[in-house]
């Protein structure tokens, strides 16, 4: 493994939630998924659905080629509770952290996590830092000139849920707010190094934040966006302005400059995030039915629906 961390409500406090009876979630990044699954199937065959009979090659291919490139084993009995663990290749994790290919694991690392095995390479460690910086740049583009510290972290924590169908069916309706309100101190500590590098563009003091929203500042944030999100914004600008239909090529800097000067460009960011997450989350959920098996899938879905119903009753 090159990285292992635990995340979610089974690890960290969330408002209106307790850890008791909750499943603990893990992500494991591995260098060679097929070799790892072969060893794990031999050691823990009950963790897998019928797919174990098709061999580690099939399991690794399903992990790599579909959804968000994560393979989950869920509802695993452990001590007095249950766990769920997802396996992703180191290469796929690096790509997601740097480019936001799926924003699936990268989005989980936008929030506080309990690192069990620190990154084993400087490349992975640097990518995790850049992922936090990307989250801050994106959130600032979605915020006005003045905002509260809570609003800042609500934007950051909500990035990977943008366009996620599970926020309509199967998730706690107050999920993002519960994360932020239960972990405000941890979020502040997590993003303090990033804030200290952006003092020319923003500041947060005593819970109140403000930022430079000039075209120059917005252009800076836009140029620092991950490749997938930046590409989506550029594509939308070109479509909206009917650019490139005249056969003239506009480079990325010209397009981003136009977006920076448009005070109403924030929806482009939101739409770009949805473009990244929507289909990946659907396909990952469909893959989860196969990897977990029908029985576990039904039990897991019932848990999610119960949480959603409880959230709606509290509103």
DRENVEX-312525 format. One line per field, with one value per residue (C-alpha): residue in one letter; y, z, x. Coordinates in nm, 4 decimals. Example, Ala and Ser with C-alpha at 12.3 -4.5 7.8 and 13.67 -1.06 7.14 Angstrom:
res = A;S
north = -0.4500;-0.1060
up = 0.7800;0.7140
east = 1.2300;1.3670
***
This chain:
res = X;X;X;X;X;X;X;X;X;X;X;X;X;X;X;X;X;X;X;X;X;X;X;X;X;X;X;X;X;X;X;X;X;X;X;X;X;X;X;X;X;X;X;X;X;X;X;X;X;X;X;X;X;X;X;X;X;X;X;X;X;X;X;X;X;X;X;X;X;X;X;X;X;X;X;X;X;X;X;X;X;X;X;X;X;X;X;X;X;X;X;X;X;X;X;X;X;X;X;X;X;X;X;X;X;X;X;X;X;X;X;X;X;X;X;X;X;X;X;X;X;X;X;X;X;X;X;X;X;X;X;X;X;X;X;X;X;X;X;X;X;X;X;X;X;X;X;X;X;X;X;X;X;X;X;X;X;X;X;X;X;X;X;X;X;X;X;X;X;X;X;X;X;X;X;X;X;X;X;X;X;X;X;X;X;X;X;X;X;X;X;X;X;X;X;X;X;X;X;X;X;X;X;X;X;X;X;X;X;X;X;X;X;X;X;X;X;X;X;X;X;X;X;X;X;X;X;X;X;X;X;X;X;X;X;X;X;X;X;X;X;X;X;X;X;X;X;X;X;X;X;X;X;X;X;X;X;X;X;X;X;X;X;X;X;X;X;X;X;X;X;X;X;X;X;X;X;X;X;X;X;X;X;X;X;X;X;X;X;X;X;X;X;X;X;X;X;X;X;X;X;X;X;X;X;X;X;X;X;X;X;X;X;X;X
north = 0.0000;0.3572;0.5295;0.4285;0.6547;0.6397;0.8965;0.9822;0.9819;0.6604;0.8405;1.2088;1.3779;1.5191;1.7414;1.5494;1.2207;0.9822;0.7254;0.4448;0.1744;0.3470;0.1793;0.2924;0.3763;0.3299;0.3970;0.1937;0.2958;0.0053;-0.0165;-0.3410;-0.3955;-0.7454;-0.8738;-0.7050;-0.8514;-1.1985;-1.1909;-1.0459;-1.2987;-1.5777;-1.4261;-1.2777;-1.4517;-1.3628;-0.9915;-1.0393;-1.1161;-1.3946;-1.2015;-1.3742;-1.6910;-1.5078;-1.4325;-1.1321;-1.0244;-0.9714;-0.7883;-0.5604;-0.4897;-0.3984;-0.1659;0.0019;0.0260;0.1303;0.4000;0.6032;0.3359;0.2244;-0.1284;-0.1422;-0.4286;-0.3263;-0.4347;-0.6336;-0.7399;-0.6060;-0.6127;-0.4680;-0.2925;-0.3032;-0.1531;-0.0659;-0.0368;0.0892;-0.0019;0.2303;0.2096;0.4610;0.5805;0.6438;0.8240;1.0518;1.1384;1.2171;1.4331;1.6345;1.6547;1.5757;1.3000;1.1762;1.3908;1.0748;0.9994;1.3521;1.4845;1.2660;1.4109;1.7637;1.6838;1.5767;1.2167;0.9928;0.8833;0.5297;0.4836;0.8146;0.8564;0.6501;0.8864;1.2585;1.2581;1.1372;1.3685;1.6679;1.5642;1.5568;1.9123;2.0329;1.8761;2.0958;2.4029;2.3238;2.2972;2.6409;2.8064;2.6533;2.7550;3.1156;3.1373;3.0384;3.2873;3.6651;3.9236;3.8767;3.5428;3.3581;3.0873;2.8407;2.9393;2.8797;2.5256;2.4564;2.5325;2.3155;2.0212;2.0369;2.0392;1.6629;1.6365;1.8797;1.6958;1.3781;1.2002;1.0480;1.3900;1.3589;0.9921;0.7994;1.0594;1.2723;1.5985;1.7924;1.5911;1.8804;2.1061;1.8217;1.7636;2.1303;2.2031;1.8965;1.9484;2.3229;2.3219;2.0292;2.1986;2.5213;2.3328;2.1343;2.4462;2.6818;2.6146;2.6816;3.0061;3.1218;3.0891;3.2994;3.6084;3.8291;3.7113;3.6290;3.6376;3.4776;3.6343;3.5548;3.3567;3.6287;3.6095;3.8430;3.8091;4.0020;3.9462;4.1562;4.0035;3.9595;3.7615;3.5494;3.4794;3.3558;3.1137;2.9967;2.9201;2.7088;2.4856;2.1134;2.0102;1.8544;2.1468;2.4078;2.2303;2.2215;2.5952;2.6756;2.4553;2.6274;2.9756;2.8846;2.7457;3.0433;3.2958;3.0832;3.0995;2.8838;2.8649;3.1218;2.8870;3.0997;2.9214;3.0781;2.9523;2.8620;3.1877;3.3973;3.1918;3.2036;3.5788;3.6133;3.4024;3.6133;3.9304;3.7794;3.8449;3.5820;3.3000;3.1115;2.8846;2.7665;2.6294;2.4559;2.3045;2.1928;2.0144;1.8414;1.7316;1.5565;1.3932;1.3095;1.0144;0.8797;0.8598;0.6833;0.4283;0.3753;0.3072;0.0581;-0.1097;-0.1280;-0.3558;-0.6066;-0.5810;-0.6031;-0.8546;-0.8133;-0.8913;-0.6440;-0.3839;-0.3969;-0.3705;-0.0832;0.1050;0.0632;0.2188;0.5156;0.5651;0.5496;0.8237;1.0356;0.9909;1.0828;1.3951;1.5013;1.4550;1.6850;1.9687
up = 0.0000;-0.0669;0.1470;0.3861;0.5587;0.7381;0.6802;0.7427;1.0321;1.1770;1.2444;1.2962;1.4834;1.2730;1.4017;1.4926;1.4570;1.6893;1.6013;1.7797;1.5379;1.2366;0.9694;0.9508;0.5994;0.4666;0.1429;0.0577;-0.2281;-0.3652;-0.6217;-0.7866;-0.7504;-0.9024;-0.6745;-0.3736;-0.4458;-0.5035;-0.1566;0.0012;-0.1624;-0.0266;0.3211;0.3370;0.0785;0.2684;0.2062;-0.1663;-0.3618;-0.6232;-0.8172;-0.6133;-0.8097;-1.1314;-0.9990;-0.8959;-1.2586;-1.3029;-0.9713;-1.0606;-1.4073;-1.2614;-1.0207;-1.2892;-1.5833;-1.4323;-1.2089;-1.0056;-1.0263;-0.6686;-0.5598;-0.2354;0.0023;0.2407;0.5592;0.6808;1.0473;1.2535;1.6315;1.7568;1.4345;1.0563;0.8086;0.4398;0.2505;-0.0971;-0.3007;-0.5648;-0.7550;-0.6662;-1.0276;-1.0356;-0.7010;-0.8208;-1.1335;-0.9306;-0.6808;-0.9494;-1.2277;-1.0531;-1.3032;-1.0887;-0.7714;-0.5844;-0.3589;-0.4048;-0.2665;0.0409;0.1050;0.0972;0.4408;0.7575;0.7365;0.9783;0.7997;0.9017;0.6545;0.5423;0.1721;0.0889;-0.1808;-0.2088;-0.5311;-0.3518;-0.0560;-0.2901;-0.4812;-0.1569;-0.0797;-0.4310;-0.3953;-0.0901;-0.2749;-0.5697;-0.3341;-0.1903;-0.5322;-0.6468;-0.3331;-0.3567;-0.7136;-0.5794;-0.2910;-0.2799;-0.1556;0.2078;0.3647;0.6933;0.7678;0.7922;0.4436;0.3098;0.4430;0.3339;-0.0208;0.0091;0.1711;-0.0890;-0.4016;-0.4562;-0.3912;-0.6707;-0.9204;-0.7090;-0.7469;-0.4007;-0.2465;-0.3795;-0.2970;-0.0320;0.1581;0.4662;0.3344;0.5819;0.5091;0.4132;0.6959;0.9465;0.8336;0.8650;1.1886;1.3543;1.2274;1.1949;1.4043;1.2116;0.8789;0.9948;1.0905;0.7649;0.5466;0.7539;0.5455;0.2255;0.3623;0.4664;0.1045;-0.0280;0.1934;-0.1160;-0.2235;0.0921;0.4693;0.7447;1.0897;1.3868;1.1710;0.9060;0.5613;0.2711;-0.0649;-0.3693;-0.6402;-0.9083;-1.2565;-1.1856;-0.8694;-1.0346;-1.3269;-1.0827;-0.9224;-1.2618;-1.3797;-1.0667;-1.1200;-1.1876;-1.5516;-1.5745;-1.4129;-1.6033;-1.9308;-1.8582;-1.7809;-2.1031;-2.3042;-2.1588;-2.2271;-2.5879;-2.6360;-2.4704;-2.6813;-2.9967;-3.0146;-3.2504;-3.4964;-3.7060;-3.7341;-3.5067;-3.2191;-2.8717;-2.6272;-2.2691;-2.1261;-2.3502;-2.2505;-1.8792;-1.8998;-2.0407;-1.7555;-1.4996;-1.6304;-1.6162;-1.2716;-1.3438;-1.4220;-1.0915;-1.2399;-1.4904;-1.1997;-1.0515;-1.3871;-1.4402;-1.1041;-1.1903;-1.5252;-1.3405;-1.0614;-1.1944;-1.4252;-1.2210;-0.9065;-1.0910;-1.2488;-0.9187;-0.7425;-1.0116;-0.9780;-0.6032;-0.6547;-0.8334;-0.5973;-0.2807;-0.4022;-0.3921;-0.0223;0.1031;-0.1505;-0.0152;0.3464;0.2627;0.0691;0.3563;0.5926;0.3603;0.3177;0.6939;0.7393;0.4741;0.6398;0.9804;0.8326;0.6782;1.0117;1.1857;0.9380
east = 0.0000;0.1081;-0.1588;-0.4366;-0.6873;-1.0209;-1.2930;-1.6555;-1.8979;-1.7588;-1.4305;-1.5120;-1.7919;-2.0719;-2.3511;-2.6702;-2.4814;-2.3036;-2.0378;-2.2226;-2.3353;-2.1854;-1.9774;-1.6157;-1.4930;-1.1406;-0.9528;-0.6433;-0.4139;-0.2102;0.0668;-0.0505;-0.4286;-0.4343;-0.1604;-0.3237;-0.6684;-0.5180;-0.3632;-0.6764;-0.9119;-0.6917;-0.6922;-1.0457;-1.2668;-1.5872;-1.5224;-1.5943;-1.9090;-1.9279;-1.6603;-1.3907;-1.4624;-1.3705;-1.0224;-0.8185;-0.7706;-1.1448;-1.1699;-0.8768;-1.0196;-1.3568;-1.1805;-0.9711;-1.2103;-1.5434;-1.6875;-1.4422;-1.1691;-1.2373;-1.3343;-1.5344;-1.5917;-1.8687;-2.0481;-1.7475;-1.7870;-1.4987;-1.4738;-1.8054;-1.9037;-1.8671;-1.6229;-1.6170;-1.2910;-1.2220;-0.9145;-0.7674;-0.4414;-0.1726;-0.1645;-0.5415;-0.5259;-0.2465;-0.4454;-0.7581;-0.5694;-0.3927;-0.6528;-0.9840;-1.0586;-1.3462;-1.3253;-1.4198;-1.1246;-0.9870;-1.3166;-1.2917;-0.9465;-1.0938;-1.2331;-1.0494;-0.9286;-0.7436;-0.4272;-0.3288;-0.0432;0.1151;0.1969;0.5020;0.6337;0.6972;0.4954;0.1836;0.2403;0.2729;-0.0409;-0.2409;-0.1274;-0.2134;-0.5586;-0.6271;-0.5009;-0.7287;-1.0258;-0.9503;-0.9113;-1.2402;-1.4296;-1.3075;-1.4375;-1.7802;-1.7817;-1.8482;-1.5998;-1.7074;-1.7965;-1.7820;-1.5274;-1.8163;-1.9352;-1.5845;-1.5742;-1.9319;-1.8200;-1.5098;-1.6876;-1.9642;-1.7466;-1.7444;-2.1203;-2.2080;-2.4258;-2.4241;-2.7594;-2.7143;-2.7762;-3.1317;-3.1841;-2.9957;-2.7932;-2.8493;-2.9930;-2.7785;-2.4651;-2.2364;-2.3562;-2.3186;-1.9599;-1.8653;-2.0489;-1.9009;-1.5455;-1.4989;-1.1818;-1.0330;-1.1130;-0.9506;-0.6340;-0.6342;-0.6551;-0.4427;-0.1263;-0.3228;-0.4680;-0.1210;-0.0036;-0.2929;-0.2643;-0.2376;-0.5817;-0.7779;-0.7821;-0.9858;-0.9892;-1.2143;-1.4527;-1.4899;-1.3323;-1.2793;-1.1117;-0.9989;-1.2598;-1.0915;-1.0487;-0.6773;-0.7456;-1.0140;-0.7810;-0.5186;-0.7649;-0.8875;-0.5353;-0.4806;-0.7847;-0.7296;-0.7179;-1.0641;-1.2457;-1.0473;-1.1187;-1.4916;-1.5004;-1.3153;-1.5501;-1.8568;-1.7170;-1.6437;-1.9943;-2.1631;-1.9724;-1.9845;-1.6088;-1.4032;-1.6920;-1.5084;-1.2108;-0.9910;-0.8258;-0.8420;-0.5839;-0.6690;-0.5355;-0.7644;-1.0671;-0.9862;-0.9326;-1.2828;-1.4197;-1.2300;-1.3909;-1.7395;-1.8895;-2.1550;-1.9127;-1.9566;-2.2281;-1.9679;-1.7637;-2.0672;-2.1599;-1.8021;-1.7986;-2.1267;-1.9832;-1.7009;-1.9000;-2.2456;-2.1798;-1.8884;-2.1017;-2.3824;-2.1492;-1.9639;-2.2945;-2.3967;-2.0582;-2.1151;-2.4159;-2.1917;-1.8959;-2.1060;-2.3618;-2.7384;-2.7836;-2.5252;-2.6394;-2.9946;-2.8745;-2.6388;-2.9097;-3.1547;-2.9008;-2.8571;-3.2320;-3.2814;-3.0216;-3.1912;-3.5318;-3.3904;-3.2339;-3.5644;-3.7457;-3.4957;-3.5504
***
